[in-house]
Amino acid sequence: MDEKRIAVIFKAFCDENRVKIIELLRHGEKCACKLLEELNISQPTLSHHMKILCDAGIVVGRKEGKWTHYSISYSGVEQAKQYLQGLLPENNEL
């Protein structure tokens, strides 16, 4: 994984609202309308955060009618996890 991709992935975790969104999605898929109710932010602000999360591959969205339903991307989270695990010394001495 190159440095630019790593930066995009970890940018997704660098905002309080995005962390809240991830926490909400840990419990399963949610419609954007439900996320708006939970977060007390505007629709354009939610769209901005969801774009960052989706571009990072941490979240995926699927359209259903006029709404998008979001969920955690297991493969995206696995990429972040693998990078973090790769930072540990091979002999696990810290």
Gaussian input, Z-matrix of N, CA and C with variables (Angstrom, degrees):
# hf/3-21g

backbone

0 1
 N
 C     1     B1
 C     2     B2     1     A1
 N     3     B3     2     A2     1     D1
 C     4     B4     3     A3     2     D2
 C     5     B5     4     A4     3     D3
 N     6     B6     5     A5     4     D4
 C     7     B7     6     A6     5     D5
 C     8     B8     7     A7     6     D6
 N     9     B9     8     A8     7     D7
 C    10    B10     9     A9     8     D8
 C    11    B11    10    A10     9     D9
 N    12    B12    11    A11    10    D10
 C    13    B13    12    A12    11    D11
 C    14    B14    13    A13    12    D12
 N    15    B15    14    A14    13    D13
 C    16    B16    15    A15    14    D14
 C    17    B17    16    A16    15    D15
 N    18    B18    17    A17    16    D16
 C    19    B19    18    A18    17    D17
 C    20    B20    19    A19    18    D18
 N    21    B21    20    A20    19    D19
 C    22    B22    21    A21    20    D20
 C    23    B23    22    A22    21    D21
 N    24    B24    23    A23    22    D22
 C    25    B25    24    A24    23    D23
 C    26    B26    25    A25    24    D24
 N    27    B27    26    A26    25    D25
 C    28    B28    27    A27    26    D26
 C    29    B29    28    A28    27    D27
 N    30    B30    29    A29    28    D28
 C    31    B31    30    A30    29    D29
 C    32    B32    31    A31    30    D30
 N    33    B33    32    A32    31    D31
 C    34    B34    33    A33    32    D32
 C    35    B35    34    A34    33    D33
 N    36    B36    35    A35    34    D34
 C    37    B37    36    A36    35    D35
 C    38    B38    37    A37    36    D36
 N    39    B39    38    A38    37    D37
 C    40    B40    39    A39    38    D38
 C    41    B41    40    A40    39    D39
 N    42    B42    41    A41    40    D40
 C    43    B43    42    A42    41    D41
 C    44    B44    43    A43    42    D42
 N    45    B45    44    A44    43    D43
 C    46    B46    45    A45    44    D44
 C    47    B47    46    A46    45    D45
 N    48    B48    47    A47    46    D46
 C    49    B49    48    A48    47    D47
 C    50    B50    49    A49    48    D48
 N    51    B51    50    A50    49    D49
 C    52    B52    51    A51    50    D50
 C    53    B53    52    A52    51    D51
 N    54    B54    53    A53    52    D52
 C    55    B55    54    A54    53    D53
 C    56    B56    55    A55    54    D54
 N    57    B57    56    A56    55    D55
 C    58    B58    57    A57    56    D56
 C    59    B59    58    A58    57    D57
 N    60    B60    59    A59    58    D58
 C    61    B61    60    A60    59    D59
 C    62    B62    61    A61    60    D60
 N    63    B63    62    A62    61    D61
 C    64    B64    63    A63    62    D62
 C    65    B65    64    A64    63    D63
 N    66    B66    65    A65    64    D64
 C    67    B67    66    A66    65    D65
 C    68    B68    67    A67    66    D66
 N    69    B69    68    A68    67    D67
 C    70    B70    69    A69    68    D68
 C    71    B71    70    A70    69    D69
 N    72    B72    71    A71    70    D70
 C    73    B73    72    A72    71    D71
 C    74    B74    73    A73    72    D72
 N    75    B75    74    A74    73    D73
 C    76    B76    75    A75    74    D74
 C    77    B77    76    A76    75    D75
 N    78    B78    77    A77    76    D76
 C    79    B79    78    A78    77    D77
 C    80    B80    79    A79    78    D78
 N    81    B81    80    A80    79    D79
 C    82    B82    81    A81    80    D80
 C    83    B83    82    A82    81    D81
 N    84    B84    83    A83    82    D82
 C    85    B85    84    A84    83    D83
 C    86    B86    85    A85    84    D84
 N    87    B87    86    A86    85    D85
 C    88    B88    87    A87    86    D86
 C    89    B89    88    A88    87    D87
 N    90    B90    89    A89    88    D88
 C    91    B91    90    A90    89    D89
 C    92    B92    91    A91    90    D90
 N    93    B93    92    A92    91    D91
 C    94    B94    93    A93    92    D92
 C    95    B95    94    A94    93    D93
 N    96    B96    95    A95    94    D94
 C    97    B97    96    A96    95    D95
 C    98    B98    97    A97    96    D96
 N    99    B99    98    A98    97    D97
 C   100   B100    99    A99    98    D98
 C   101   B101   100   A100    99    D99
 N   102   B102   101   A101   100   D100
 C   103   B103   102   A102   101   D101
 C   104   B104   103   A103   102   D102
 N   105   B105   104   A104   103   D103
 C   106   B106   105   A105   104   D104
 C   107   B107   106   A106   105   D105
 N   108   B108   107   A107   106   D106
 C   109   B109   108   A108   107   D107
 C   110   B110   109   A109   108   D108
 N   111   B111   110   A110   109   D109
 C   112   B112   111   A111   110   D110
 C   113   B113   112   A112   111   D111
 N   114   B114   113   A113   112   D112
 C   115   B115   114   A114   113   D113
 C   116   B116   115   A115   114   D114
 N   117   B117   116   A116   115   D115
 C   118   B118   117   A117   116   D116
 C   119   B119   118   A118   117   D117
 N   120   B120   119   A119   118   D118
 C   121   B121   120   A120   119   D119
 C   122   B122   121   A121   120   D120
 N   123   B123   122   A122   121   D121
 C   124   B124   123   A123   122   D122
 C   125   B125   124   A124   123   D123
 N   126   B126   125   A125   124   D124
 C   127   B127   126   A126   125   D125
 C   128   B128   127   A127   126   D126
 N   129   B129   128   A128   127   D127
 C   130   B130   129   A129   128   D128
 C   131   B131   130   A130   129   D129
 N   132   B132   131   A131   130   D130
 C   133   B133   132   A132   131   D131
 C   134   B134   133   A133   132   D132
 N   135   B135   134   A134   133   D133
 C   136   B136   135   A135   134   D134
 C   137   B137   136   A136   135   D135
 N   138   B138   137   A137   136   D136
 C   139   B139   138   A138   137   D137
 C   140   B140   139   A139   138   D138
 N   141   B141   140   A140   139   D139
 C   142   B142   141   A141   140   D140
 C   143   B143   142   A142   141   D141
 N   144   B144   143   A143   142   D142
 C   145   B145   144   A144   143   D143
 C   146   B146   145   A145   144   D144
 N   147   B147   146   A146   145   D145
 C   148   B148   147   A147   146   D146
 C   149   B149   148   A148   147   D147
 N   150   B150   149   A149   148   D148
 C   151   B151   150   A150   149   D149
 C   152   B152   151   A151   150   D150
 N   153   B153   152   A152   151   D151
 C   154   B154   153   A153   152   D152
 C   155   B155   154   A154   153   D153
 N   156   B156   155   A155   154   D154
 C   157   B157   156   A156   155   D155
 C   158   B158   157   A157   156   D156
 N   159   B159   158   A158   157   D157
 C   160   B160   159   A159   158   D158
 C   161   B161   160   A160   159   D159
 N   162   B162   161   A161   160   D160
 C   163   B163   162   A162   161   D161
 C   164   B164   163   A163   162   D162
 N   165   B165   164   A164   163   D163
 C   166   B166   165   A165   164   D164
 C   167   B167   166   A166   165   D165
 N   168   B168   167   A167   166   D166
 C   169   B169   168   A168   167   D167
 C   170   B170   169   A169   168   D168
 N   171   B171   170   A170   169   D169
 C   172   B172   171   A171   170   D170
 C   173   B173   172   A172   171   D171
 N   174   B174   173   A173   172   D172
 C   175   B175   174   A174   173   D173
 C   176   B176   175   A175   174   D174
 N   177   B177   176   A176   175   D175
 C   178   B178   177   A177   176   D176
 C   179   B179   178   A178   177   D177
 N   180   B180   179   A179   178   D178
 C   181   B181   180   A180   179   D179
 C   182   B182   181   A181   180   D180
 N   183   B183   182   A182   181   D181
 C   184   B184   183   A183   182   D182
 C   185   B185   184   A184   183   D183
 N   186   B186   185   A185   184   D184
 C   187   B187   186   A186   185   D185
 C   188   B188   187   A187   186   D186
 N   189   B189   188   A188   187   D187
 C   190   B190   189   A189   188   D188
 C   191   B191   190   A190   189   D189
 N   192   B192   191   A191   190   D190
 C   193   B193   192   A192   191   D191
 C   194   B194   193   A193   192   D192
 N   195   B195   194   A194   193   D193
 C   196   B196   195   A195   194   D194
 C   197   B197   196   A196   195   D195
 N   198   B198   197   A197   196   D196
 C   199   B199   198   A198   197   D197
 C   200   B200   199   A199   198   D198
 N   201   B201   200   A200   199   D199
 C   202   B202   201   A201   200   D200
 C   203   B203   202   A202   201   D201
 N   204   B204   203   A203   202   D202
 C   205   B205   204   A204   203   D203
 C   206   B206   205   A205   204   D204
 N   207   B207   206   A206   205   D205
 C   208   B208   207   A207   206   D206
 C   209   B209   208   A208   207   D207
 N   210   B210   209   A209   208   D208
 C   211   B211   210   A210   209   D209
 C   212   B212   211   A211   210   D210
 N   213   B213   212   A212   211   D211
 C   214   B214   213   A213   212   D212
 C   215   B215   214   A214   213   D213
 N   216   B216   215   A215   214   D214
 C   217   B217   216   A216   215   D215
 C   218   B218   217   A217   216   D216
 N   219   B219   218   A218   217   D217
 C   220   B220   219   A219   218   D218
 C   221   B221   220   A220   219   D219
 N   222   B222   221   A221   220   D220
 C   223   B223   222   A222   221   D221
 C   224   B224   223   A223   222   D222
 N   225   B225   224   A224   223   D223
 C   226   B226   225   A225   224   D224
 C   227   B227   226   A226   225   D225
 N   228   B228   227   A227   226   D226
 C   229   B229   228   A228   227   D227
 C   230   B230   229   A229   228   D228
 N   231   B231   230   A230   229   D229
 C   232   B232   231   A231   230   D230
 C   233   B233   232   A232   231   D231
 N   234   B234   233   A233   232   D232
 C   235   B235   234   A234   233   D233
 C   236   B236   235   A235   234   D234
 N   237   B237   236   A236   235   D235
 C   238   B238   237   A237   236   D236
 C   239   B239   238   A238   237   D237
 N   240   B240   239   A239   238   D238
 C   241   B241   240   A240   239   D239
 C   242   B242   241   A241   240   D240
 N   243   B243   242   A242   241   D241
 C   244   B244   243   A243   242   D242
 C   245   B245   244   A244   243   D243
 N   246   B246   245   A245   244   D244
 C   247   B247   246   A246   245   D245
 C   248   B248   247   A247   246   D246
 N   249   B249   248   A248   247   D247
 C   250   B250   249   A249   248   D248
 C   251   B251   250   A250   249   D249
 N   252   B252   251   A251   250   D250
 C   253   B253   252   A252   251   D251
 C   254   B254   253   A253   252   D252
 N   255   B255   254   A254   253   D253
 C   256   B256   255   A255   254   D254
 C   257   B257   256   A256   255   D255
 N   258   B258   257   A257   256   D256
 C   259   B259   258   A258   257   D257
 C   260   B260   259   A259   258   D258
 N   261   B261   260   A260   259   D259
 C   262   B262   261   A261   260   D260
 C   263   B263   262   A262   261   D261
 N   264   B264   263   A263   262   D262
 C   265   B265   264   A264   263   D263
 C   266   B266   265   A265   264   D264
 N   267   B267   266   A266   265   D265
 C   268   B268   267   A267   266   D266
 C   269   B269   268   A268   267   D267
 N   270   B270   269   A269   268   D268
 C   271   B271   270   A270   269   D269
 C   272   B272   271   A271   270   D270
 N   273   B273   272   A272   271   D271
 C   274   B274   273   A273   272   D272
 C   275   B275   274   A274   273   D273
 N   276   B276   275   A275   274   D274
 C   277   B277   276   A276   275   D275
 C   278   B278   277   A277   276   D276
 N   279   B279   278   A278   277   D277
 C   280   B280   279   A279   278   D278
 C   281   B281   280   A280   279   D279

   B1=1.4477
   B2=1.5305
   B3=1.3193
   B4=1.4656
   B5=1.5263
   B6=1.3130
   B7=1.4691
   B8=1.5197
   B9=1.3389
   B10=1.4646
   B11=1.5316
   B12=1.3207
   B13=1.4693
   B14=1.5265
   B15=1.3021
   B16=1.4700
   B17=1.5250
   B18=1.3329
   B19=1.4682
   B20=1.5269
   B21=1.3268
   B22=1.4649
   B23=1.5284
   B24=1.3282
   B25=1.4687
   B26=1.5263
   B27=1.3160
   B28=1.4648
   B29=1.5202
   B30=1.3325
   B31=1.4667
   B32=1.5338
   B33=1.3173
   B34=1.4623
   B35=1.5261
   B36=1.3178
   B37=1.4622
   B38=1.5324
   B39=1.3214
   B40=1.4730
   B41=1.5189
   B42=1.3058
   B43=1.4591
   B44=1.5264
   B45=1.2924
   B46=1.4667
   B47=1.5269
   B48=1.3355
   B49=1.4644
   B50=1.5192
   B51=1.3376
   B52=1.4629
   B53=1.5237
   B54=1.3096
   B55=1.4680
   B56=1.5328
   B57=1.3247
   B58=1.4657
   B59=1.5243
   B60=1.3305
   B61=1.4679
   B62=1.5246
   B63=1.3183
   B64=1.4612
   B65=1.5255
   B66=1.3291
   B67=1.4640
   B68=1.5332
   B69=1.3324
   B70=1.4617
   B71=1.5237
   B72=1.3251
   B73=1.4644
   B74=1.5260
   B75=1.3182
   B76=1.4690
   B77=1.5240
   B78=1.3083
   B79=1.4567
   B80=1.5184
   B81=1.3351
   B82=1.4593
   B83=1.5110
   B84=1.3086
   B85=1.4672
   B86=1.5193
   B87=1.3411
   B88=1.4684
   B89=1.5338
   B90=1.3105
   B91=1.4568
   B92=1.5327
   B93=1.3180
   B94=1.4660
   B95=1.5266
   B96=1.3188
   B97=1.4709
   B98=1.5273
   B99=1.3288
   B100=1.4683
   B101=1.5210
   B102=1.3319
   B103=1.4620
   B104=1.5219
   B105=1.3296
   B106=1.4671
   B107=1.5226
   B108=1.3141
   B109=1.4674
   B110=1.5242
   B111=1.3003
   B112=1.4689
   B113=1.5279
   B114=1.3292
   B115=1.4621
   B116=1.5250
   B117=1.3136
   B118=1.4616
   B119=1.5315
   B120=1.3421
   B121=1.4641
   B122=1.5202
   B123=1.3230
   B124=1.4623
   B125=1.5282
   B126=1.3265
   B127=1.4608
   B128=1.5316
   B129=1.3523
   B130=1.4634
   B131=1.5384
   B132=1.3276
   B133=1.4694
   B134=1.5264
   B135=1.3374
   B136=1.4613
   B137=1.5251
   B138=1.3170
   B139=1.4741
   B140=1.5238
   B141=1.3189
   B142=1.4738
   B143=1.5281
   B144=1.3231
   B145=1.4610
   B146=1.5304
   B147=1.3383
   B148=1.4615
   B149=1.5212
   B150=1.3196
   B151=1.4672
   B152=1.5215
   B153=1.3077
   B154=1.4687
   B155=1.5317
   B156=1.3213
   B157=1.4641
   B158=1.5310
   B159=1.3263
   B160=1.4623
   B161=1.5272
   B162=1.3316
   B163=1.4653
   B164=1.5231
   B165=1.3120
   B166=1.4628
   B167=1.5287
   B168=1.3242
   B169=1.4589
   B170=1.5124
   B171=1.3191
   B172=1.4634
   B173=1.5321
   B174=1.3202
   B175=1.4604
   B176=1.5289
   B177=1.3333
   B178=1.4617
   B179=1.5129
   B180=1.3187
   B181=1.4504
   B182=1.5143
   B183=1.3242
   B184=1.4611
   B185=1.5252
   B186=1.3157
   B187=1.4573
   B188=1.5211
   B189=1.3125
   B190=1.4619
   B191=1.5171
   B192=1.3150
   B193=1.4582
   B194=1.5180
   B195=1.3184
   B196=1.4694
   B197=1.5248
   B198=1.3396
   B199=1.4565
   B200=1.5219
   B201=1.3134
   B202=1.4599
   B203=1.5239
   B204=1.3130
   B205=1.4599
   B206=1.5263
   B207=1.3160
   B208=1.4631
   B209=1.5221
   B210=1.3240
   B211=1.4685
   B212=1.5294
   B213=1.3112
   B214=1.4649
   B215=1.5234
   B216=1.3197
   B217=1.4664
   B218=1.5213
   B219=1.3163
   B220=1.4598
   B221=1.5235
   B222=1.3320
   B223=1.4701
   B224=1.5278
   B225=1.3207
   B226=1.4578
   B227=1.5174
   B228=1.3195
   B229=1.4602
   B230=1.5296
   B231=1.3156
   B232=1.4690
   B233=1.5256
   B234=1.3429
   B235=1.4710
   B236=1.5226
   B237=1.3273
   B238=1.4642
   B239=1.5185
   B240=1.3170
   B241=1.4649
   B242=1.5312
   B243=1.3205
   B244=1.4660
   B245=1.5267
   B246=1.3358
   B247=1.4613
   B248=1.5235
   B249=1.3179
   B250=1.4710
   B251=1.5241
   B252=1.3173
   B253=1.4554
   B254=1.5296
   B255=1.3267
   B256=1.4547
   B257=1.5216
   B258=1.3145
   B259=1.4619
   B260=1.5277
   B261=1.3192
   B262=1.4631
   B263=1.5294
   B264=1.3249
   B265=1.4578
   B266=1.5331
   B267=1.3179
   B268=1.4640
   B269=1.5167
   B270=1.3138
   B271=1.4580
   B272=1.5284
   B273=1.3582
   B274=1.4716
   B275=1.5099
   B276=1.3365
   B277=1.4589
   B278=1.5125
   B279=1.3054
   B280=1.4658
   B281=1.4971
   A1=107.85
   A2=116.60
   A3=118.97
   A4=111.63
   A5=115.23
   A6=121.39
   A7=112.50
   A8=116.83
   A9=119.63
   A10=110.38
   A11=117.07
   A12=121.51
   A13=110.71
   A14=116.78
   A15=121.67
   A16=110.05
   A17=116.55
   A18=120.49
   A19=111.10
   A20=118.07
   A21=121.79
   A22=110.10
   A23=116.21
   A24=120.37
   A25=110.49
   A26=117.16
   A27=118.61
   A28=113.33
   A29=118.11
   A30=120.78
   A31=109.43
   A32=115.83
   A33=120.44
   A34=111.91
   A35=117.91
   A36=121.92
   A37=112.86
   A38=117.52
   A39=121.50
   A40=113.96
   A41=117.09
   A42=120.12
   A43=108.06
   A44=116.32
   A45=122.12
   A46=111.94
   A47=117.60
   A48=120.19
   A49=111.86
   A50=116.99
   A51=119.42
   A52=111.05
   A53=117.08
   A54=120.11
   A55=109.32
   A56=117.57
   A57=120.95
   A58=110.64
   A59=116.85
   A60=121.05
   A61=110.35
   A62=116.69
   A63=120.97
   A64=110.15
   A65=116.52
   A66=120.14
   A67=111.29
   A68=117.08
   A69=120.37
   A70=111.28
   A71=116.67
   A72=120.64
   A73=112.82
   A74=117.23
   A75=120.26
   A76=111.04
   A77=117.07
   A78=121.94
   A79=112.31
   A80=117.52
   A81=121.73
   A82=112.69
   A83=114.36
   A84=121.99
   A85=111.04
   A86=114.32
   A87=119.56
   A88=108.79
   A89=113.88
   A90=121.41
   A91=108.55
   A92=116.11
   A93=120.47
   A94=110.86
   A95=116.92
   A96=119.65
   A97=111.24
   A98=117.78
   A99=121.30
   A100=111.15
   A101=116.73
   A102=119.84
   A103=110.50
   A104=116.68
   A105=120.38
   A106=111.11
   A107=117.20
   A108=120.95
   A109=111.42
   A110=116.83
   A111=122.00
   A112=113.12
   A113=116.80
   A114=120.56
   A115=115.29
   A116=117.65
   A117=120.28
   A118=111.49
   A119=116.07
   A120=122.44
   A121=108.16
   A122=117.37
   A123=120.82
   A124=110.59
   A125=115.64
   A126=120.66
   A127=111.59
   A128=119.92
   A129=119.16
   A130=112.94
   A131=116.32
   A132=119.95
   A133=109.99
   A134=117.02
   A135=120.01
   A136=110.00
   A137=117.56
   A138=121.07
   A139=111.18
   A140=116.39
   A141=121.33
   A142=110.33
   A143=116.76
   A144=120.57
   A145=111.57
   A146=116.64
   A147=119.17
   A148=111.28
   A149=117.59
   A150=120.28
   A151=110.22
   A152=116.49
   A153=120.57
   A154=110.30
   A155=117.32
   A156=120.94
   A157=111.77
   A158=116.86
   A159=120.52
   A160=111.23
   A161=117.70
   A162=120.68
   A163=111.30
   A164=116.27
   A165=121.19
   A166=111.65
   A167=116.35
   A168=120.06
   A169=113.48
   A170=117.52
   A171=121.69
   A172=110.55
   A173=116.62
   A174=123.30
   A175=108.16
   A176=115.74
   A177=121.37
   A178=108.45
   A179=115.64
   A180=120.84
   A181=110.96
   A182=115.85
   A183=121.07
   A184=107.89
   A185=115.10
   A186=121.20
   A187=110.38
   A188=114.38
   A189=121.27
   A190=106.19
   A191=116.06
   A192=119.99
   A193=109.82
   A194=116.30
   A195=119.03
   A196=112.79
   A197=117.73
   A198=121.54
   A199=111.76
   A200=114.57
   A201=121.25
   A202=107.78
   A203=115.33
   A204=122.54
   A205=107.40
   A206=115.98
   A207=121.61
   A208=111.38
   A209=114.56
   A210=120.73
   A211=108.85
   A212=114.90
   A213=121.74
   A214=108.50
   A215=116.48
   A216=122.04
   A217=108.35
   A218=115.83
   A219=119.55
   A220=111.17
   A221=117.30
   A222=119.16
   A223=110.80
   A224=117.98
   A225=121.22
   A226=112.25
   A227=115.95
   A228=120.41
   A229=109.53
   A230=116.43
   A231=120.51
   A232=111.08
   A233=117.72
   A234=120.79
   A235=111.02
   A236=116.77
   A237=120.90
   A238=110.17
   A239=116.44
   A240=122.16
   A241=110.85
   A242=117.09
   A243=120.74
   A244=111.15
   A245=116.42
   A246=118.60
   A247=110.40
   A248=116.88
   A249=120.38
   A250=111.18
   A251=117.56
   A252=120.15
   A253=111.05
   A254=116.68
   A255=121.24
   A256=113.01
   A257=117.38
   A258=120.86
   A259=112.10
   A260=116.28
   A261=119.98
   A262=110.17
   A263=116.99
   A264=119.61
   A265=109.14
   A266=116.25
   A267=119.62
   A268=113.16
   A269=117.67
   A270=119.69
   A271=112.32
   A272=116.07
   A273=123.58
   A274=114.13
   A275=117.79
   A276=120.99
   A277=109.85
   A278=116.07
   A279=121.31
   A280=110.29
   D1=131.60
   D2=-179.16
   D3=-83.57
   D4=165.71
   D5=-174.59
   D6=-61.71
   D7=-36.51
   D8=-179.24
   D9=-64.21
   D10=-44.04
   D11=179.13
   D12=-63.92
   D13=-41.15
   D14=178.34
   D15=-60.88
   D16=-43.60
   D17=179.82
   D18=-63.58
   D19=-39.23
   D20=178.84
   D21=-63.73
   D22=-43.22
   D23=-179.78
   D24=-62.29
   D25=-48.08
   D26=-174.16
   D27=-79.90
   D28=-17.35
   D29=171.59
   D30=-61.33
   D31=-32.84
   D32=-178.77
   D33=-61.32
   D34=-26.53
   D35=-177.85
   D36=-94.58
   D37=1.67
   D38=-171.05
   D39=-100.10
   D40=31.84
   D41=177.33
   D42=-147.27
   D43=135.47
   D44=-177.31
   D45=-57.52
   D46=-43.02
   D47=-179.89
   D48=-65.72
   D49=-38.99
   D50=178.90
   D51=-67.52
   D52=-36.56
   D53=176.01
   D54=-63.88
   D55=-41.12
   D56=177.43
   D57=-62.27
   D58=-41.77
   D59=178.60
   D60=-61.03
   D61=-45.81
   D62=178.86
   D63=-60.12
   D64=-43.39
   D65=178.49
   D66=-60.46
   D67=-42.33
   D68=178.77
   D69=-64.24
   D70=-37.80
   D71=-177.99
   D72=-76.81
   D73=-15.03
   D74=176.17
   D75=-59.31
   D76=-25.32
   D77=-177.13
   D78=-93.16
   D79=8.44
   D80=177.09
   D81=121.81
   D82=173.41
   D83=-178.44
   D84=-58.95
   D85=141.43
   D86=178.66
   D87=-136.89
   D88=142.69
   D89=174.17
   D90=-73.73
   D91=148.66
   D92=177.44
   D93=-55.62
   D94=-34.77
   D95=179.80
   D96=-62.86
   D97=-37.78
   D98=177.81
   D99=-69.87
   D100=-38.61
   D101=177.05
   D102=-62.49
   D103=-40.85
   D104=178.18
   D105=-60.21
   D106=-42.21
   D107=179.18
   D108=-62.71
   D109=-40.44
   D110=-175.83
   D111=-74.59
   D112=-32.21
   D113=-169.21
   D114=-96.09
   D115=-19.87
   D116=-177.91
   D117=58.65
   D118=46.39
   D119=174.98
   D120=-127.22
   D121=166.47
   D122=-179.66
   D123=-78.60
   D124=162.07
   D125=179.06
   D126=-61.79
   D127=-43.61
   D128=177.31
   D129=-61.55
   D130=-35.72
   D131=178.08
   D132=-66.79
   D133=-43.27
   D134=177.20
   D135=-60.77
   D136=-44.40
   D137=179.48
   D138=-58.41
   D139=-41.78
   D140=178.30
   D141=-60.04
   D142=-48.73
   D143=-178.99
   D144=-65.59
   D145=-39.52
   D146=-179.06
   D147=-68.21
   D148=-33.46
   D149=176.54
   D150=-62.52
   D151=-44.78
   D152=179.39
   D153=-63.14
   D154=-45.20
   D155=179.85
   D156=-64.71
   D157=-40.38
   D158=179.46
   D159=-71.39
   D160=-42.16
   D161=177.51
   D162=-60.24
   D163=-32.70
   D164=178.78
   D165=-76.31
   D166=-16.25
   D167=-178.46
   D168=83.27
   D169=6.68
   D170=-179.21
   D171=-78.88
   D172=-30.10
   D173=-178.64
   D174=-128.72
   D175=146.91
   D176=172.99
   D177=-122.15
   D178=150.56
   D179=179.28
   D180=-124.46
   D181=149.75
   D182=174.05
   D183=-135.04
   D184=135.88
   D185=-178.77
   D186=-80.54
   D187=138.07
   D188=172.86
   D189=-142.42
   D190=103.89
   D191=-174.73
   D192=66.26
   D193=-132.24
   D194=-179.44
   D195=-87.81
   D196=-7.19
   D197=-177.04
   D198=-105.74
   D199=155.83
   D200=172.67
   D201=-109.91
   D202=137.47
   D203=177.57
   D204=-106.89
   D205=131.42
   D206=-174.74
   D207=-113.95
   D208=149.09
   D209=175.69
   D210=-149.58
   D211=163.30
   D212=177.33
   D213=-69.25
   D214=138.81
   D215=174.04
   D216=-94.53
   D217=112.15
   D218=-178.54
   D219=-62.43
   D220=-37.47
   D221=179.87
   D222=-68.32
   D223=-36.33
   D224=178.03
   D225=-66.72
   D226=-42.34
   D227=178.01
   D228=-66.30
   D229=-38.09
   D230=178.68
   D231=-62.45
   D232=-39.19
   D233=176.63
   D234=-59.91
   D235=-46.76
   D236=179.29
   D237=-62.03
   D238=-43.32
   D239=179.97
   D240=-61.77
   D241=-45.08
   D242=-179.34
   D243=-62.86
   D244=-40.28
   D245=178.30
   D246=-62.84
   D247=-47.42
   D248=179.83
   D249=-61.16
   D250=-42.01
   D251=178.73
   D252=-64.44
   D253=-31.63
   D254=178.78
   D255=-68.87
   D256=-15.76
   D257=178.51
   D258=-77.22
   D259=-20.07
   D260=-178.99
   D261=-72.66
   D262=144.44
   D263=174.50
   D264=-60.67
   D265=146.71
   D266=-176.88
   D267=-60.59
   D268=-31.35
   D269=179.37
   D270=-89.37
   D271=8.32
   D272=176.94
   D273=56.85
   D274=29.19
   D275=175.60
   D276=-91.81
   D277=115.58
   D278=175.54
   D279=-126.37

